[in-house]
Amino acid sequence: MLLPLLKRVVSISTPPSINFTEFTQDVGDDVEMCVHRLLQSANWDPHRAATGIIYIDEADKLARRGAGGDGMQRDIGGEGVQQSLLRMMEGSVVTINANKGADGTGPPSNSEGGRRGRNNMTPNQETFQVDTSNILFILSGAFVGLDHVVKRRIAKGSIGFGAAPINGPADNDNFVPFFTKNGEKADPWSLVEPTDLVTYGFIPEFVSRLPVISSLKALTIPDLLRILTEVKGSLVSQYTALFGYSGVDIRFTTPALREIAKLAKERGGGARGLRGIMEGLLLDAMYEAPGSGIRYVLINEKVVKGEIPALYWSRGDGSAFWNEFYAEDNMEYEKSSPSNEGHSSGI
């Protein structure tokens, strides 16, 4: 989601996200393939491609394949790919050979900026040279276990009987670094340094070519609620349209939506976990409602918690359906109303 937004704001070329696992040292695609895709998305214009963005996902997969104890097992093949990317990220001229397909698709013949080579060339092949000095490389990944590396570096051992060892807080979410305000919970992801990435399994030369290191915070319950209801193509609008094709009107109460967001937060799946929760919640309704006498479907808080099944009403029971829908929403509004809090506290 971040890459299309960045592409739209700065109006520059960027290929679709590239998976780091596609690159290997001996088999698979070469690292030059990412520049080839950037050139293709720039309509085979080397000057435009030279100021584009290359986004590579799953970068953490090149650091290690597994962990044993407190040490990391470095993947030799992944290290080879890192070394192959060093020259490209530092800034060099990459030569791309592009073949024109039988249907005429591919780079234009004798295109401006393209340079035709003299040796080992076929009539349908064009050679382009792209300077990577001004290309922005963005690497991302889940980096599972990196927070433990940060905790081991920050954790301070103490002296005395019953003192926790230095490696003790590695699995403790309530660890406190030396410089932390009272009452604040430390976020290890915001404390990542280049040395932590080296310990994680990246080679120092590769880390030194990444001047900016940042982390994304986990989605909160209000964020998940916005994804459910407000964003373009939200899940609620999708399922409302899906049931609408069968002539069924489905509604979600505000407490139900909040409970769905709470479940996604607890399971740790983020925005992608919302669809799984919605599919499991509406599985019976998607089979029972279409083609039957059911006209209205209501999902309230008790349905999300699994206490009762989804509520159904027939075509002539519209008033009862809307009364039930607004009753729970009005109750939620009264609970959150400031005036109601004042009356309940005796003010």
N, C-alpha and C positions, 0 to 999 in steps of 0.2 A: 504493500500500500504506500510506503514511503517513496519508492522509486518512481511510480507514475506521477505522484504529486510533485516531486522534485523536477521531473522532466517537464511538466506543464508550467511550472513557475519560471524556470530558467530558460526554457525553449531551446534545448540542445539535444543532440542525438544520444540515445542510450539503448542498447539492445535489451531483450528480455533477460531477466535474472539468470545467471549462469551458476550451475551447481558445481561446487569444487570437486565433488566426487567423480565428475566426468574426466578430470585430468589425472593422469597417472604417469609415472616415470617411464614405464616400458610399454604399456598397452593403453588403449583409450585415446582421447583427443590430446593434441599438443596444447601448450598454454597459448600459442599464437592464435588458437581458434577463437578466443575471446575478442581479439582485435579484428579477426575476420567477421565476426557477428556484428561488431560495432560498425565496421565499414559497410556491411550490408544494410544495417538500419539507417545509415547516413546516405543511402542511395548511391553508394560507391563513390562518394566524394571524400578523398583523403584529407582535404583541408578541414572539412566539417567534422570528420571522425577524429581529427587530432585534438579537438576541444570537447570531446564527449565524456560520458561517464560509463565505466565498466563496473557493474555490481556483481559480485561473486558471493554466493550463499554457501552455507555449510563449510565455512573456512576452518572451523574447529576440528573437522574430520581429518585434516592433514597433520594435526599436532600429535594425536595419539589414537590408538584403536582400543586400548583398554588400560586399566589401572590395577596395580597390584600393591597392596599395602599403602605406604605413604609415598611411594615413588611412582613416576609415570613411565610407561613403556612407549618409547618413541617409535613411530612408524617410519621405516627407512624410505619407502616409496613416497610417502607424503613429504618427507624432507627433500627429496629430489625435485618435487614440484615447487616447493618453496624456493629452492635455488634457481629453478628455471624462471620464476617470476621476478627475481631480483633485478635483472637487467631491464626488464620491461617496466617495472615500477620506478626505477631510477630515472629512466628516460633514454630511449634508444629508437632507432629507425627499424621498424619491422616490415619485412617484405611479405606480401600476401599474394599468392597465386590463386586466381579465381577463374573457374571454367564456366563457359556459357553452355546452358543445357540445350538439348535437342529441340525444345520448343521455343528457343530464343530467349528464355529467361536468364538473367544473370547480369553481369556488368556490361555497360554499353561499350561498343567497339571504339577504340581510340578516344576514350573519354578524357576530359580535361583533368589533369592531375595524375592520370594513370600513365605508367611508363612500361612500354613493351620491351621485354628482354630480348636478347639476341640468341641465346643458347637454350636448348632443351625447352622450346616453346612450341605449342600447337596453334593452329589457326584460330581456335576458339578459346584461347587462354589469354588473360590479361594479368599484368603484374602491377601491384600498387605498393607504394611505400608510405607507411604511416608513422609519423613521429609521435611517440607516446609521452613526450616531456610534459605536455599540458593536459593529459587525460587524467581524470579523477578516478581513482580506484577506491571502491567501497567494499569492504569485506565484512561479512556478518556470520553469525552462527549462534547456537544455543550455549556453547562453552560449558557443558555440564561438568561440574567439579571445580571450576575456576574459583568459585566463592570459597571453597575449602582451602585453596592455595592462599588466598588473601587472608583468611582467618589465621592460618598457621604463621604467616609473616607478621601479622599485627599482634597476635596473642603474646602476652607477657607472662612468663613464669614467676612464681613467688617462692619465697623461702619459708620453711617451717613445716610442722607436722600437718598432714592433711591438705597440703597445697596441691592444686591441680597442675599436672604437667603442661609443658608448653604446647604439646599437640592435643591437649584435651578439648579446648573449645572449638576444634575443627568441625564437629558435628553439632554444635550448639548454636541455635539461631539467636540466642540472647547474649552473645558475646559483646563485650564492650572494649573498644580500642582505647588507647591512652588519651587521645584528644576527642572527647565526646561530651556534649552537653548533658547535664543531668536530666534524666527522664526520656532521653532520645534513644531510639533503637537504631543501631548502626546498620548501614546498608553496605555489605561487602562489595557489591557491584560498582558502587560509586568510588571505591578506593583502589581500583585496579591500576597497577603500574606496569611499565614494560618488563620489569624483572619478573612479575607474576606470569606474563605470557611466555617468557623464556622457560620458567619452571614448568609451565603447562605442557611445553613440548615444541614451541616454535624456536627456530634458530635466531640468534641475536641479530644477524644481518637483515633478516626479514622483518623483525619487529622494529628495527631502527628506521625502516622506510614507511612506517605507519605513524605519522606525527600526531594524529588525533585519535584518542581512544575514548569512546563514550558508551554508555549503557542505557537501555530503555527500562523504565520502571514497569512493574506489573500493572495490569489494568485493574482499576478499582470497581466497586459495585456500581457507582454512577456511570462510569465509562461503559460498562457492559450493558447498562440500561439504555444508554444512547445508541449502542450498536443494535440493540434489539428493536428500537422503535424509531429513531430519528434519522439515521444515515440513509443514503440512497440505496434502495434494494435491501432494506432491513428484513430480518427474519420474520417479524410479525406481518409486514406487508406481503411477503412471499407466501406465507401460509394462509393469510386472508384471501389472497387471489386464488390460491390453489383450491381452497374450499368453495370459493365463489364460482369456480367453473362448474361445480355440481349443484349450484343453487343453495349452498349452505352458508350461513352467516356465523362466523366464529369470532369470539371476543375473548380478550385476556384482561383480567382485572389488574389494577396497579399492584396490589400485594402479590399477585401471582407472578408478574414480571419481575418484581424485586426478589422473590424467592428463587426464580430461575437464575437470575444474575448471581445470587448468593451461592447456589449450587455450583455454578461454573467457577466462581472464585475459590470455593473449597476444594474442588477437584483439580484445580491448577491447569486446566486446559485453555484458559484464556478465551478469546473470541471464537476460536475454532471449536471449543467445547460446547458452545451454545447450541450449535446445530444438533449435536448428538443428544443433548438434553431435550430439545424440542421434538426430535424424531421419536424418542422413547415415550415422551409425554402424549403425543398425538397419534401414536401407532394404531390404537384401537379405533379412534375417531375417524381416521382416514379410511378404514375398511368398513365401518358400520354406517357412517353418515351418507356417503354417496349412494344414490339409487334407492334410498329408503324414505320413510316419511319424516325423517329428521330435517328440520329447517333451521334450527338454532343450536349452536354448541357454545358452552361457556366453560372457560378454564379459570378457576379461582385458586386461592392459596391452598385450600385443602386438597384440591386435585393435584397440584404440584408436589405436595408433601406425601402423596400416595395414600391419603386417608380415605378418599372416595374416588370413584371413576369420574370421567368427564360428564358434565351435565347436558342433557338433551331436552329439546322442546320441539313439538311439532309445529306445523304452519299456523295453526289457530291460537297458539300460546305465546304470541310475540310480546304481549304486555307482561306476562309473568317472567319472561326471559329478561326484558329490560329492567324490570323492577329488581330482580336478583343481581343483575350486573351493577346497577347504580347503588344498590344497598351496600355492597362491600366497598365500593369506591368512596361513597360518602362517609362510611365508618372510618376508612383510612384517612380521609381528609380531616375529620373531626379529631382524630388522635394526634395528627401533626399540626393542627391549627394552634397558633400562639394564644388565641383567646381562650381556647379550651384548656390549655396548660395553666393559664392564670386562674380559671375557675376551679380547677382541680386542686391547686395549691392554696386556695383560700384567699387569693388576692382580689 
